[in-house]
Amino acid sequence: MALYPHVFNAGASLAGAPFGSANDFIEAIKVMIDGINKTPEQWSKIVRDEHINEQINYLKLVIVHGTKDMIVNINNSYQLVKQWTSLQLTDTLVDKNLKNYEGNSNVSKLIYYSQNNENE
């Protein structure tokens, strides 16, 4: 999605990590287990640098991550939020927290509005 945003309307990450967090398999395993921290601007720059001469409308992203995942560090989902909220030109502050989402007490939906109040 980061490399080909014009191909997709929206996307999802299931227990993933931000684009550009690793350069090879060994680094990817380390990032999945330990996580990696960057600022929103650092994360979005990695994506934007792939499209230097293009005007890109970055797509909306759904991030799904379980709090009891013993392999993929949940910090990766927070780093994804940083990357994609920055690409959407918004902040990382949750605008709406829907607990017990769709009647499931184990699921919360966090919504981040863009500058023009778009979400979902």
Secondary structure by P-SEA (a helix, b strand, c coil): ccccccccccccccccccccccccaaaaaaaaabbbbbcaaaaaaaaaaaccccccbbbbbbbbbbcccccccaaaaaaaaaaaaaaaccccccccccccccccccbbbbbbbccccccc
